[in-house]
Amino acid sequence: MTRAPGGLDGCPAVADADSRPAITGDLLRYGLALAGPIGSAGAQFLLSLVLLRHVDPAGFGRFSFLLIASQLGSAVWSALFLAPLPQVLSTTAADAQAVPVRAMISANLCGVLLALLPLALVARSVGEDWGAVALFVGYAALALMRGFARALGYARAQQRRVSASDLLYSVVLLIGTALLFGGTVRGTGGAYAVFLVATGAGLIAFGPTFLAEQVSGFGLAHLRSYRGIWRAHGRWSLLGVVTSEATGNAHAYLVTGFLGAGAFAPLAAAAILIRPITVVSNALIEFERSRIARALGAGDPNEARRAVLLFRVILLLSWIATAAAAAALLWFDPRLIYPAQYHIHVLAIGAALWMATALLRVLRVPESALLQAGGAFRPLALASLWSAFVSVAAVAVLLLVAPPLWSIAGIALGDAMCALLIIRAAGRWYGRASASALSPQP
């Protein structure tokens, strides 16, 4: 039985017998989707706090900047493989899914090899020694492989396998963080080594079947099949990622490039306070993107709309909880996590600017997941393009007239533009989808 959301059809919402199991199922799915990523991010958060106290600001700045570089790689992978994957599989017959999967496996492995040199050059350019560079590159490459494995697991509705990988990654990362705290491993190189081992463990958790599929599914001939996916989805998605990176991290590249990693350290330290929001958003967008794609592929736009609404509620609640926790920490005792090198008023201003930026991101993420699931990558790319112009220009101007901390306000302006354009694009997409659903079928 198809059940319309209560109140949307002009009738009062009625709690029928189907609603409670549906809500319970939603909460259980959210709990399972969040448990692993929250554990992973919690372990990363602890590692960042330990490193914050064990290295100088320049070292923490290098570490934070290279994590952003690694996340850029993950974002590029999301554009090329992770975002198109659920949409492609949801619109492909089950007996024909091997072709696009093998195409993506082949392109993914080739991409990882091509990414090694740029990652090494970036790590060396910010001042890491060659040992730390090798450890960072190894971690970043395995992270790309694991990201593809998680997306494929979600697209195939293998959520427990994804959660098992997240759990093993978190446990190993916590053990490594304890070793870093105790001084067994040291410095930024030690932190990259911990990430490398934890990421490898998380990848192994997908089992020999996944690893065998990566080997058997690889073939240069399959790369030709990926060209169709690239033309349909990848090129617009990649443009969106590049411009989104400019929107969200222009401050990191400009501040580090012109003023050095030490100048970037206070901005990165303040950004730690919004990490929980980022965790929830990143954890759920892959889960919801696949869920919405399956609903759209099954011709159920009402289920997709309900998923978007619930997604927004969860994100807003996470923002409120994070903002309250950050305010309490800064009011009562910021030295619980921040050493004396970081001034309280700088952290307070930075936290306020980051919270405003995070709220703007929360407002746009559900619609972004909807458009990705529906294959509407072009409007996402155009929204990111305009917002990137705003962010880069605003950050550049603010760096000329104000201290580096205020460059975060330029990021907020770009995110405001991005949120406005994506919400408008989603509204138009809803309109077209509704008109298509109401049109008579032949």
N, C-alpha and C positions, 0 to 999 in steps of 0.2 A: 504494500500500500504506500502510495506517495503522499507525504504529509507536508503541507505548506507551513512555513514558519508562522507561529501565532501572531495575529494582529496585522500581518503584512497584506492580507487579502481583504481587509476592511472588517473582519470579524474578530471578536474578542478571543484572546489566546486561551485555549483550554488544555489543561494538563491531562491528556489522554493516557491510555495504558502504554502507548509506545514511547512517550516522551521520556519517562524516567530511565528506562534501559538505554535509550539513545544518549542521554546526558551522562549516565554512568560510564557508558562505553567511551564517550569523548574524553572524560576525565582520566580514565584508565590509559587511553592512548596517549594523551598529553603527558601523563606521569611517566610512562615508559619512554616517550620521546625525549623528555627533559632529563630523566635520571642520569643517563650516560653523559650527555654534554655538560650538564651542571657539575657532575663529578669531575669531568675533564677540566672544565674551566676553573673549578674550585682549586684543583691541584695546580693549574697554571698560575692562578692568583697567588697561592702560597709561595710558589717558586719565585714569582716577581717580587713579593714582599721580602723574601730572604735575600734575594740579589740586591734589592734596594738598600739593604743595610750592610751588605758585604762588599760592595764595589763603590767607587767614587761616582759622582754624577755623570762624568764623561762615559764611564763604562756602562752605566745604566742607560744612558742616551743611545749608545751604540746598540746595546741589546734590544731596546725598545724599537729603534728604527729598523733593525733587521727583522724583528717580528712583523713589523708592518710590511716590509718587503716580501716576507714569506706569505703574508695574508694577501698581498697583491697577486702572487702566483696562484694562490687558492682561488681568488676571484676570477682570474683569467680562466682557470680550469672550470669554474662554475659556468662561465659564459660559453666555453667551447664544448663542454661535455655534460656537466651536472644539470644545468637548467634545461637544455633540449632533451635530455634523456627520458624523463617521465612523459613529456609530451609526445615524443616519437614512439615510445613503447605503448602508450595508451591508445594511439591511433593505428597501431600495427597489429595485424592478426597474430595470435599466439604462435601459430606454426611458422610464421615468417619473421619472428623477432631476432633470430640468430644473425641475420644479415646486418642490421644496424648496430647490434651489440658488438659484433666482431669488428665493424668499422671503427667504433669508438674505442675499443680496446687497442687496436693498432695505432690509431691517432694519439691516444693517451700515452702509450709507451714511447712513441717517437717524440712527443712533446716533452716528456720528462728528460730524455737525453739532451734535447736542445736547450733545456732550461738550466743545465748544470753550469755552463760557462757564465751566463749573465749573473746568476746567483753568486758565484765566486767573485766576480769583479765588483759587485755591489758590496759584499762583505769586506773585501780588501780595501775598497775606497774609503770606508768609514774608519779604518785604522785597526781592524782585527789582524792578529798574526796568522800565519798560514795554517797552523794547527787548528785554531778556532774556525778559520774559513772552511776547512775540510769538514769539520763536525757540523757546522751550520748548513753547508750544501747537502750533506747526507741527510740531515733531518728534513730540510725543505723538500728534497726529492721524494723521500718516503711519505711526507705529508700529502703531496700531490697524489701519490698512488692510493693512499688510504682514503682521501677525499672521494676519489672515483669509486672505490669499493663501497663506501657508505652510500653514495648516491645510487649505485646499482642495486644495493640491498633495499633501499627505500622504494625504488621504482618497481622492484619485484615483490614488494610487501613482505620483506624479510626483516622486520623491525627488531626481532630478538637478536638476530646475528649482529646487527649494527650496535645494539645496546651492549652486547657482550664485548665487542671491540672497544667501545667507549669505556667500559668498566675496567678492562685489562690495562688500557692506556692510562687511566686515572691511577690505578694501584701502583703501576711501575713509576709513574711520574711522582707520586707521593713518596715512594721509597727514595727516589733520586733527590727529591727536595730535602728529605731528612739527611742524606749524605752531604748535600751542599750546606745545610745548616750546621752540621757537625764538623765541617772542614775537610771531609774526605775527598770531595771534589771542590774545585775552587774556580772563581772568576767566571767570566762570560763563556770561556771555552768549556768549563765544567757544566754550565747551564745548557749549552747546545748538545753536549754529550748525553745529558739526562733526557732531553727532548728526542734525540736520535733513538735511544734504546726504547723509550716509551712508545714512540711512533711505530717502530719495528714490531714491538709486541702487539700493538693494536692491529697492525696489518695481518700478522700471523693468525690472529683470532678469527679471521674470516675462513680459515681452514684450508686444507690442501685442495679442495674442489675449486675455490676461487683462484688460487695460485695456478692450478693446472689450466683453468680456463684462460688466464692471461697468456700463458705460453702457447696453448693450442689455438687460441683465437687470433694470435698475432699473424699478420701477413701483409707484405707491402701491397699486394693486390687489393686488400680490403680498404686501403686508404682511398682508392678511387670512389668507393661507396660513401665515404665520409664527405666528399665534395657536395653531394646533394643536401646533407644535413647542414653543412656550412652555409650554402646558399640560402637555405630556407630559414635557418635560425641563428647559426653561429656568428655571422658577420655583424648582425645588428646587436646581438647579445654582447659580443666583444667590444664594440664601440661603446655600449652602455657601461661595461665594466671599466674601461679606460677612463671614460669621463666621470664615472662614479668615484673612481680612485682620486681623480683631480678634485672632485667635490669634497670628499671626506678627508683626504690626507695631504692637501696642498701645503698645509702648515708644516707637516713633517719634512717634506722634501725641500721647501724653501728655507725653513729655519736651519735644518741640518746642513744644507748645501752652502748657505751663505754665512752662518754663524757657528756651525759646528755642533757635534753631538751633545756637548755640555749645555748649550743653550736650549736644546730640545728636551733635556731631562726633566725640568719642572712641568712642562706641558704633558709629557708622558706620565709623570707621577700623579698629576691631577686626574688624568684620564683613567687611572686605575679605579676611581670611585664609580665610574659608570660601567665597569666591566660586567656586573650582573645583567644589565639590560642587554648588552651585546650578546651575552651568553644565551639568554632566553630567545632573543630574536634569531640568532644564527642556528640555534638548535631546532627551532620550530619551522623556519622557512623551508628547509629541505623536506621535512615531514609534511607540511601543509601543501607545498608545491606538488608533491606526488599525489597527495590525497585529492586536491582540487583537480588535477589532471585526470585522475581516474573518474571523478564525478562527471567532468565535462565529456570525457570519452564515452561514458555510459548515457549521455544525454540527460543529465540531472543537474540543471543550473541552480535549482533551489538548494541542493546539498552544498554546491560550491559557495553560494552566497552565505549559507549558515556557517561554513568553515571560516570564511573571511571575517564574519562578525565575531565569532568566538576567538579567533586569532587576535583581533584588535583588543578585546576585553582582557585577555591574558597579558598582552604587551603593556597595556595601560596600568594594570595592577602591578606588573613588575617595575614599571617606571616609578610609581608612587612609593613602593617599598624601598627601592634603591635610593630615591631622593631623601626619604626619611632617615635611612641608615647613614647616608653620607653627612647629612646635617647634624645628626647626633654625634658622629665621630669627630667632626670638625669643632663642634661646640664644647664637648666634654674633654677629649684628650686625643688630639691628632697624632701625638707622639707614640701612640700605640702601634702605628705602622710607619710613620715618617720619621727619619732621622733629622738631626738638628740642621743639616745643610739646606733643608727645604723650609722656606719661610711660610708661616701660617697664612698671612694675608694673600700671598701668591697662590697657595693651594685653595683658599676659599674662593677667590675670584675665578680661578681655573675651573673649580668644581661647578660653580654656578653657570659658567659659559658652557661647560660640557653637558650639564643637565638640560639646558635649553636646547642644545643641539640634539641630544638623545630623544627628547620629546618630539621634535620634528621628524626624526627618523622613524619613531614608533608610529606616527600618523600615516606614513607612506608604505610601510613594509607589507601590510596585508594586501593592499591593491597591487603592489609590485609582484607578490607571489601569484596573485590571480592572473595578471597579464602574462607572466612567464609560463604558467600552467596552460594558458590558452594560446601560447605561441605568438603573442603580440610583443615581439622584441623591438620592433621599430619604434613605437611610441616611447618605450622605456629608454631606448638609446637617445632619442631626441630630447627627452626630459633631462637625461644626464648631461647631454652636450651643453644645453643652455645653463644648467646649474654649475657645470664645470667652469664656464666663462666667468660666472659671478664669483665663485669661490677663489679662483686663481687671482682675479683682478682685486678682489677685496683683501685677500691675504697680503698680496704684494703692496698695496697701498698702506695697510695697517702696519706692516713691517717698517715702512719708511717714516711713519709719523708716531708710532707708539711702541712700547716694549713688546718682545715676542709673544708674551702671554696673550695679548689681545688679538693675535692672529686667529685664535679660536672663533672669535666673532665673525670673521670672514667665512669660516667653515659653516657657521650657523646660517648665514645669509644664503649660501649655496644650497644648503639642505632645505631651507624654506622654499626656494624656487623649485627644487626637485619635488618636494611634497605636493606643492600646488599643481604642477604639471602632471604628475602621476595620478593624483586623485581625479583630475579632470579627464585624463585618458581612460581611466577605469570606468568613469561614469558613461563615457561614450561607448565603451566596449559593452557595458551592461545594456545600454539602449539597443545596440545592434543585436546582441544575443537574445533579448526579449522579443524584438521584432521577428527574428528568425524562428523563435519557438512558437510564436502566434500565427505565423504564415501557414496557409493550408498546404498540407503535404500531398504530392501527386499520388 
